[in-house]
Amino acid sequence: MIWMLAAALLQAAPADDEIVVMGRRLQALSVILSRDAKGKFACGLSESSGNPAVDAQLCRTAAKCAKQGKVAADAMRSCIDARKPAILEEFAARVRSGKG
């Protein structure tokens, strides 16, 4: 019984480490959103988070912020930063469920 608990704890540690690393990456990166002549959004990141799903969520968030009228740099940054904790929580749930 104790070995099962120890094994579970050993497995949890790498997941927690991965979540902490992702949190740091999210904190450090910036989203760059532009719009072409036809009005289509183009999204770029200052660097990848290392997870395509997280990168896509950040870009969707930026587009949503822009559609809400948050077009000034500070307003856009605040809008995206407000969503980063939820993005991290969603990532953590995927990692803990083994779907990282």
C-alpha positions in Angstrom: 0.0 0.0 0.0 2.8 2.5 0.9 4.6 1.7 -2.3 1.5 2.7 -4.3 1.4 6.0 -2.5 5.1 6.6 -3.1 4.7 5.7 -6.8 1.8 8.1 -7.1 3.9 10.9 -5.5 6.8 10.2 -7.8 4.5 10.5 -10.8 2.9 13.7 -9.5 6.2 15.5 -9.2 7.1 15.7 -12.9 3.6 16.9 -13.7 3.8 19.6 -11.1 7.2 20.6 -12.4 5.8 20.8 -15.9 3.0 23.1 -14.7 5.4 25.4 -12.8 7.6 25.7 -15.9 4.5 26.5 -18.0 3.4 29.1 -15.5 6.8 30.8 -15.9 6.7 30.6 -19.7 3.2 32.2 -19.7 4.3 35.0 -17.5 7.3 35.8 -19.7 5.7 35.7 -23.2 3.8 38.3 -25.1 1.2 38.0 -27.8 1.4 40.0 -30.9 -1.9 40.4 -32.8 -2.3 42.1 -36.1 -5.1 42.4 -38.7 -4.7 42.2 -42.4 -6.5 44.4 -45.0 -9.4 42.0 -45.0 -9.8 42.1 -41.2 -8.4 38.7 -40.5 -6.4 38.4 -37.4 -2.8 37.1 -37.4 -1.2 36.1 -34.1 2.3 35.6 -33.1 4.0 35.0 -29.8 7.3 36.5 -28.5 8.2 32.8 -28.0 6.3 29.5 -27.9 5.0 28.3 -24.6 6.2 24.9 -25.7 2.7 23.6 -26.0 0.7 24.1 -29.2 -2.7 24.0 -27.4 -1.6 26.8 -25.0 -0.2 28.8 -27.9 -3.5 28.5 -29.7 -5.4 29.5 -26.5 -3.3 32.6 -26.2 -4.0 33.6 -29.8 -7.8 33.0 -29.4 -7.7 35.1 -26.2 -6.0 38.0 -28.0 -8.5 37.9 -30.8 -11.4 37.9 -28.3 -9.8 40.9 -26.5 -9.5 42.8 -29.7 -13.1 42.0 -30.6 -14.1 43.5 -27.2 -12.4 46.7 -28.2 -9.2 46.2 -26.2 -6.9 47.5 -29.0 -4.5 49.8 -27.1 -1.4 47.9 -26.1 -1.9 48.2 -22.3 -5.6 47.2 -22.5 -4.7 44.2 -24.7 -1.9 43.1 -22.4 -4.2 43.4 -19.4 -6.9 41.5 -21.1 -4.6 38.6 -22.1 -2.9 38.6 -18.7 -6.2 38.3 -17.0 -6.9 35.1 -18.9 -3.4 33.5 -18.4 -4.3 31.9 -15.0 -7.3 30.1 -16.5 -5.1 29.0 -19.4 -2.6 27.6 -17.0 -5.4 25.8 -15.0 -6.6 24.2 -18.2 -3.1 23.1 -19.1 -2.6 21.7 -15.5 -5.8 19.7 -15.8 -4.7 18.2 -19.1 -1.2 17.4 -17.7 -2.6 15.8 -14.6 -5.1 13.7 -16.7 -2.2 12.5 -18.9 -3.4 14.4 -21.9 -0.7 17.2 -21.6 
